[in-house]
Amino acid sequence: MIGTLLPSPIETSEAFEDPAEAPALFPEEEALIARAVDKRRREFTTVRGCARTALGRLGIAPAPLIPGQRGAPRWPSGIVGSMTHCAGYRAAAVARAADMTTVGLDAEPNEPLPNGGVRELVTREEEHGWLARLAAERPAVHWDRLVFSAKESVYKAWFPLTGRWLDFQDAVVTVDPDAGTFSARILTPEPLLAATDGRLAGFEGRWLVHGGLVVTAIAVPAP
């Protein structure tokens, strides 16, 4: 599924259920979830199995995948990538840094955002107009959840480049419902990034809804 959203230099792997026999973990990884509940253990283990499968397709030997700053995975040297998991889905996407500058990937259930003001925390006033219009015209897609997922992908692409936090309110997302694409404009001061050969003003991404899931992805080619 995610392979349709990402260009060919990127290798992907996904799972729609956890395998009966969990993939092996490195001791460093096992230590991180030694006291985790079963749900967390299955998510952690399966998504790392996906990541190692994708890395293997690049010719990268299995290695520990340990969360670094703010939980971002620390990839092997010369590799960029992203992982995601939600109920019924785990996935990873990786590429050589020579080919791609950054990758962001997120999957969510195709369901409305929960009550309690979450929608207001995630979306901006500039997004409310098109969200209301598309909710009326195409109710099969939960567009507020799509915005949440797109901003998660934005953050996963942004953080490895900047090392800086990015809040949901720090980006404005617009969606093309026919092309299956989205744009994200960054509202924070734009840091100068050598990796992108200029200032990082935003990202372009792709999305799909399939099998009860909303999936979003960003891939920035190397300059």
C-alpha angles and dihedrals in degrees: 000000000000090000087074091059100049133062122252100260085068119080119209140189129184141179130200093196138018114264118249088240110047117229114257118263129212115245090252090056095043090055090059094059101031091120098029123127117251095260093054092045092053093048093047094046100044096046090051089051088054091048093051090049091053092045090050089059087060090051093253116145119233113276137164114282104207125179112249131187112353090356097294110149117251105228127200115276113286094020132110124189152133138229132202139179137180136153107314097002142075125171145165134193124193139173141170113271088231088066104033131031096203142345130206124189133175137168128191137170111270091244134115117274111264121266123256101083097299091130090054091050093050104039133056129219090252089062098047096082098056091038091058093045095050092043088059096042100040110021094166088081119062096220097188088058089049090056090050091051093045091053090048089054089047091054092047090053094042103048099060089053099045109018086222133124117248120196126210088250091055094074135051116211128202122186133208102210094193101045095041092233137121138195127212122199115201114224100189120091105289112243119218107249123194089195092063095036093238144010119334106235099160150311140260118219146168132233142188140183115218137150095000093310136111111211127185130183139184126194123179113192119225112261 
